[in-house]
Amino acid sequence: MNRFLFLIAGVILIFASCKKADYQKVTHDPELYRVTVKKLNDIVLENNFPPVIASRNYVYANIAAYEVIAAGDPQHYRSLARQIKHLPPAPQPEKGKQIDFQFASLLSFCFVGNAVTFPEGSMSLYVDELKQKVKDAGMPSDVFENSVAYSDSVAKHIMKWSKKDNYAQTRSASKYTVTRQDGRWIPTPPMYAQALEPHWGEIRTMVLDSASQIPAPEPPPYNMTDKNSPFYKAVMEVKTLCDSLTVDQKHMADFWDDNAFKMNVVGHAMYATKKFGPAGHWMNIAGIGSKLKNADFGTTVAAYTQSSIALFDAFINCWYVKFKANSVRPETVITKLIDPDWRPRIQTPPFPEYISGHAVISAAAAEVLTHAFGDSLAYTDASESEFGIPTRSFTSFRAAAQEASMSRVYGGIHYKHACVIGNISGRKIGDMVVEKLKLKIK
């Protein structure tokens, strides 16, 4: 009888262990984190978040997820608290309570991604599906409840911290005043939209001491009367290139367009099309790197988090420079003084030209991903396939960043010097993020 009871107990133990392994196969799979980030990316796209605001969604959501991972595995990961000097320590898990930290990190990501900007509740259906998935995989009820409770505590902590970054204050800040002066930025067709987020340089940075910490040299002075002036040559370079683009250069411009809200005009009809913004594009690239390197769950979360921090600070720095320089776009100059019928390959975005945002943020993200996954990871990027744009292949993240930068010249929306300087600034920001934030404990 005792032997029979022992056998029954053994079978129950084996069954319980299998169920535990089943749910961990689900929650510990890094692909689930990549899918979750992509879900937020889709919601950012659906709700027309401008590029700079999108970077805020990604950074706080990823930091929330990472702080959960760091709390659950302090032998391998350091908290970002105090590394980001104004981030206070997150709540620690209660001793004796079993928590699935990977599952909790996913929930924290969704909670913050749901709430950091509008509309709240966008990820609720996905969260419900995620919870059902782990229940179906056999997660014990106490582990489920403990994980949800801990996730909520960290997410609320990050949300409270996020509200001090000056975002709310910039919602009611003064609008940009257009000055119709040669060399100054003015709205461009077809929307003639007002300047996008002119106060973004006032948002609290993560790693940079301030938005102005990485300065950019003054752009060439406006001069269209002297054909030998650097500015005149820069304008003509854009026009000449755009008037004779190769098939590959057109593909390059389209691939890196990343226009989150493009206004199309056909006769008297106008309609908008959407794509991932530049930050969303680089979140996708972080996922590609994670998958190619077969990175585990923690490494994947860390790479996304560090990349999102670099993107966030890069946008703040870039926008500070943009609205300080206030440089006119090529389209404005060319249509006014050279060819009134000229149009760029891609649509000119509604903010000053210098420096190139794509150049800055791409270089910053590329430095972080190079640190995470290596400097020679060749990959094919299919991020734009869902928008009908063919894939492109790259020998490294840095090569992709260089191409993203130059694509803006081929697109007809930037002068080359804005892209060269932007790439330099972005690399400095990426280097600073890597140097200051030590996520993994070797």
C-alpha positions in Angstrom: 0.0 0.0 0.0 2.8 2.4 0.9 4.6 1.5 -2.3 1.4 2.2 -4.2 1.0 5.6 -2.6 4.7 6.4 -3.2 4.2 5.6 -6.9 1.1 7.8 -7.1 2.9 10.7 -5.5 5.8 10.2 -7.9 3.5 10.4 -10.9 1.8 13.5 -9.5 5.2 15.1 -9.0 6.4 14.2 -12.5 3.1 15.6 -14.0 3.5 18.8 -12.0 7.1 19.2 -13.1 6.0 18.7 -16.8 3.3 21.3 -16.4 5.8 23.7 -14.9 8.2 23.1 -17.8 5.4 23.6 -20.2 4.5 27.1 -19.0 8.2 28.1 -18.7 8.7 27.1 -22.3 6.1 29.7 -23.1 7.1 32.5 -20.8 10.8 32.1 -21.1 10.9 32.1 -24.9 12.5 35.4 -26.1 10.3 35.2 -29.2 7.4 36.1 -26.9 9.1 39.3 -25.9 9.9 40.2 -29.5 6.2 39.6 -30.4 5.1 41.8 -27.5 7.4 44.7 -28.6 6.0 44.3 -32.1 2.5 44.5 -30.7 3.3 47.8 -29.1 4.9 48.9 -32.4 1.6 48.1 -34.2 -0.4 50.1 -31.7 2.0 53.1 -32.0 1.4 52.9 -35.8 -2.3 52.6 -35.5 -2.6 55.7 -33.2 -0.3 58.0 -35.3 2.2 58.6 -32.6 4.9 61.0 -34.0 8.5 59.6 -33.9 9.6 61.4 -30.8 6.6 60.5 -28.8 6.9 56.9 -30.0 10.4 56.7 -28.6 8.9 57.6 -25.2 6.4 54.7 -25.4 9.2 52.2 -26.1 11.7 53.5 -23.5 9.4 53.4 -20.5 7.8 50.0 -21.5 11.2 48.4 -22.0 12.7 49.8 -18.8 9.7 48.5 -16.8 10.3 45.0 -18.3 14.0 45.2 -17.7 13.7 46.2 -14.0 11.6 43.1 -13.4 14.3 40.9 -15.1 17.0 42.6 -13.0 15.1 42.0 -9.8 14.6 38.3 -10.6 18.2 37.7 -11.6 20.5 40.0 -9.7 23.5 37.8 -10.3 23.4 38.5 -14.0 21.7 41.9 -14.4 22.1 45.3 -12.7 19.1 47.5 -12.0 19.1 50.8 -14.0 18.2 52.6 -10.7 20.8 55.3 -10.1 22.6 54.3 -13.3 19.9 56.6 -14.7 20.5 59.1 -12.0 16.9 60.1 -11.5 15.4 56.6 -11.6 14.7 55.4 -8.0 15.0 51.7 -7.1 12.0 49.6 -8.1 10.0 47.6 -5.6 11.7 44.3 -4.8 9.9 40.9 -4.9 8.6 39.6 -1.6 10.7 36.8 -0.2 9.1 33.4 -0.3 6.8 34.2 -3.1 7.4 32.3 -6.4 7.3 34.6 -9.3 7.8 34.0 -13.0 9.9 37.0 -13.7 9.8 36.6 -17.5 6.0 36.6 -17.5 6.0 39.6 -15.0 8.3 41.5 -17.3 6.0 41.0 -20.3 3.1 42.3 -18.2 5.0 45.3 -17.0 6.0 46.1 -20.6 2.3 46.0 -21.6 1.1 47.9 -18.6 3.4 50.8 -19.2 3.1 50.6 -23.0 -0.7 50.8 -22.4 -0.6 53.8 -20.1 2.4 56.0 -20.9 0.5 57.8 -23.6 -3.0 57.6 -25.0 -5.2 55.7 -25.6 -5.1 53.6 -22.4 -6.2 50.1 -22.8 -4.8 49.6 -26.3 -3.0 46.4 -25.3 -5.7 45.0 -23.0 -6.9 42.4 -25.4 -3.3 41.2 -26.0 -2.7 41.1 -22.2 -5.8 38.9 -21.8 -4.5 36.6 -24.5 -1.1 36.5 -22.8 -2.6 35.6 -19.4 -4.7 32.9 -20.9 -1.7 31.5 -22.8 0.2 30.9 -19.6 -2.8 29.5 -17.8 -3.3 27.0 -20.6 0.4 26.1 -20.4 -0.1 25.1 -16.7 1.2 28.1 -14.7 0.1 27.4 -11.1 -2.4 30.0 -9.7 -0.1 31.2 -6.9 2.7 31.8 -9.4 0.3 33.6 -11.7 -1.1 35.8 -9.0 2.4 36.6 -7.6 3.7 37.5 -11.0 0.8 39.7 -11.9 1.1 41.5 -8.5 4.8 42.1 -8.8 4.5 43.2 -12.4 1.9 45.8 -11.4 4.1 47.2 -8.6 7.0 47.7 -10.9 4.9 49.1 -13.7 3.2 51.6 -11.4 6.7 52.6 -10.1 7.9 53.3 -13.6 4.7 55.2 -14.5 5.1 57.5 -11.5 8.7 58.2 -12.5 7.7 58.8 -16.2 5.3 61.6 -15.2 8.3 63.7 -14.1 10.0 63.9 -17.5 8.3 67.2 -18.5 6.1 65.5 -21.2 2.9 66.7 -19.7 4.2 70.3 -19.4 5.2 70.3 -23.1 1.6 69.4 -24.1 0.5 73.0 -23.2 3.8 74.8 -24.2 3.7 77.5 -26.8 3.5 76.6 -30.5 6.3 77.3 -32.8 6.3 80.7 -34.5 7.1 80.6 -38.2 9.5 83.4 -39.3 9.5 83.9 -43.0 13.2 84.7 -43.3 15.6 83.3 -45.8 17.3 80.2 -44.4 14.6 79.6 -41.7 12.3 76.6 -41.7 8.8 77.0 -42.9 6.0 74.4 -43.3 6.1 72.3 -46.5 3.6 70.7 -48.8 1.3 68.9 -49.0 0.1 69.3 -45.4 1.9 72.5 -44.5 1.7 71.2 -40.9 2.9 73.2 -38.0 6.3 72.3 -36.4 6.2 68.9 -34.7 7.1 68.9 -31.0 9.2 72.1 -30.9 9.7 71.7 -27.1 11.0 68.1 -27.2 14.5 69.3 -26.4 13.0 70.1 -22.9 12.1 66.5 -22.1 14.2 64.9 -19.4 17.1 62.8 -20.7 18.1 59.4 -19.5 21.8 59.2 -19.9 22.7 62.6 -21.3 23.1 65.3 -18.7 21.1 67.6 -20.9 19.8 67.9 -24.4 22.7 70.1 -25.3 25.4 67.8 -24.0 26.3 66.6 -27.5 26.7 69.8 -29.5 26.6 70.1 -33.3 28.6 72.6 -35.3 26.7 75.4 -36.9 25.4 74.4 -40.4 26.7 76.3 -43.4 25.1 79.8 -43.5 22.3 80.3 -46.0 23.6 81.8 -49.2 21.9 81.2 -52.6 23.5 84.1 -54.3 27.0 82.7 -54.4 27.2 79.5 -56.4 30.5 78.6 -54.7 29.1 78.9 -51.2 28.8 75.6 -49.2 25.1 76.1 -48.8 24.4 76.5 -52.5 26.5 73.5 -53.3 24.6 71.5 -50.7 21.2 72.4 -52.2 22.3 71.6 -55.7 23.8 68.3 -54.6 20.3 67.3 -53.3 18.6 68.3 -56.5 21.1 66.7 -58.8 21.0 63.4 -56.8 17.2 63.3 -56.7 16.9 64.1 -60.4 19.0 61.0 -61.3 18.3 58.4 -58.6 19.3 54.8 -59.4 16.8 52.0 -58.7 18.8 51.1 -55.5 18.9 54.7 -54.3 15.1 54.9 -54.7 14.7 51.7 -52.8 17.0 53.0 -50.1 15.0 56.2 -49.7 11.7 54.3 -49.6 13.0 51.7 -47.2 14.2 54.2 -44.6 11.3 56.7 -45.2 9.7 55.6 -41.9 7.0 58.2 -42.3 4.4 57.4 -39.6 1.8 59.6 -41.3 2.2 60.4 -44.9 -0.4 62.6 -46.6 -1.0 61.5 -50.2 -2.6 63.8 -52.7 -4.2 62.5 -55.9 -6.1 65.1 -57.8 -8.6 66.6 -55.3 -8.4 63.6 -53.1 -6.2 63.3 -50.0 -5.6 60.2 -47.9 -3.0 59.2 -45.3 -0.8 56.1 -45.2 1.1 54.9 -42.2 4.4 53.1 -41.5 6.6 52.4 -38.5 8.5 55.5 -37.4 12.3 55.4 -37.1 12.2 54.3 -33.5 9.8 51.5 -34.3 12.0 50.5 -37.2 15.0 50.2 -34.9 13.0 48.2 -32.4 12.3 45.7 -35.2 16.1 45.6 -35.9 16.8 44.9 -32.3 14.5 42.0 -32.6 16.3 40.7 -35.7 19.6 40.9 -33.8 18.2 39.0 -30.8 16.8 36.3 -33.0 19.9 35.9 -35.2 22.2 35.6 -32.1 19.7 33.2 -30.4 19.8 35.5 -27.4 18.0 34.3 -24.2 15.1 36.2 -22.7 17.2 38.4 -20.4 19.7 39.4 -23.1 16.8 40.2 -25.4 15.1 42.5 -22.9 18.4 44.2 -22.1 19.2 44.8 -25.8 15.8 46.3 -26.5 16.0 48.4 -23.3 19.4 49.9 -24.0 18.5 50.5 -27.6 15.3 52.3 -26.6 17.2 54.5 -24.1 19.7 55.5 -26.9 16.8 56.3 -29.2 15.0 58.4 -26.6 18.1 60.5 -25.7 19.1 60.8 -29.4 15.7 62.3 -30.3 15.9 64.8 -27.4 19.4 65.9 -28.5 18.4 66.0 -32.1 15.3 68.1 -31.6 17.2 70.5 -29.4 19.7 71.0 -32.3 16.9 71.2 -34.9 15.0 74.0 -33.3 18.1 75.9 -32.3 19.5 75.8 -35.9 16.0 76.2 -37.5 17.3 75.4 -40.9 15.2 75.5 -44.1 14.4 72.3 -46.0 15.8 71.6 -49.5 12.2 71.5 -50.9 11.6 75.1 -49.8 14.7 76.5 -51.4 14.6 74.5 -54.6 10.9 75.2 -55.4 11.3 78.9 -54.6 14.5 79.6 -56.4 15.3 76.8 -58.9 12.3 74.7 -60.0 8.8 75.4 -58.7 7.7 71.9 -59.9 10.4 70.0 -58.0 9.4 67.5 -55.4 11.5 65.2 -53.1 11.4 61.5 -53.5 9.8 61.2 -50.0 7.6 63.6 -48.2 9.3 66.4 -46.2 8.5 66.0 -42.5 7.2 69.1 -40.5 10.3 70.2 -38.6 13.6 72.0 -39.3 16.2 70.3 -41.4 19.5 70.4 -39.4 20.5 67.8 -38.1 19.0 64.7 -39.6 16.9 62.8 -37.0 17.4 59.5 -38.9 21.1 59.9 -38.9 21.3 60.7 -35.1 18.9 58.0 -33.8 20.1 55.3 -36.2 23.7 55.7 -35.3 22.9 55.8 -31.6 20.8 52.6 -31.8 23.5 50.9 -34.0 26.2 51.5 -31.4 24.1 49.9 -28.7 23.2 46.9 -30.9 26.8 46.5 -32.0 27.8 46.3 -28.3 25.0 43.8 -27.6 25.4 41.5 -30.7 28.7 42.2 -32.3 30.1 44.5 -35.0 29.8 42.1 -38.0 26.3 40.6 -37.7 25.0 40.5 -41.2 21.2 40.5 -41.5 18.3 41.0 -43.8 15.7 43.5 -42.6 12.1 42.7 -43.6 10.6 45.4 -41.4 9.0 47.2 -44.3 7.6 44.2 -46.1 4.2 44.6 -44.7 4.1 48.0 -46.4 5.0 46.6 -49.8 8.7 47.6 -49.6 11.2 44.9 -50.4 13.9 43.8 -47.9 17.4 45.2 -47.6 20.5 43.4 -46.4 23.3 44.8 -44.3 26.8 43.7 -43.2 26.4 45.3 -39.8 24.2 47.6 -37.7 26.6 50.4 -38.3 26.4 49.9 -42.1 22.6 50.1 -41.7 22.9 53.3 -39.8 25.2 54.8 -42.4 22.7 53.9 -45.1 19.7 55.3 -43.2 21.6 58.5 -42.9 22.4 58.8 -46.6 18.9 57.7 -47.6 17.6 61.1 -46.4 19.7 62.9 -49.0 18.4 60.5 -51.7 14.9 61.1 -50.4 15.5 64.8 -51.0 14.7 66.0 -47.5 18.2 66.6 -46.1 21.5 68.1 -47.1 24.4 65.8 -46.8 26.2 67.7 -44.1 23.1 67.3 -41.8 23.4 63.5 -42.2 27.2 63.4 -41.7 27.1 65.4 -38.6 24.0 63.6 -37.4 25.7 60.3 -37.7 28.6 61.5 -35.7 26.4 62.9 -32.9 24.4 59.6 -32.8 27.5 57.5 -32.4 28.6 59.7 -29.5 25.2 59.2 -27.8 25.3 55.5 -28.4 28.8 55.2 -27.0 27.7 57.2 -23.9 24.8 54.9 -23.3 27.0 51.8 -23.6 29.6 53.4 -21.3 27.3 54.6 -18.6 24.7 51.8 -18.5 26.1 48.4 -17.4 23.2 46.1 -17.6 24.7 42.6 -17.7 27.1 41.4 -15.1 29.8 39.4 -16.8 
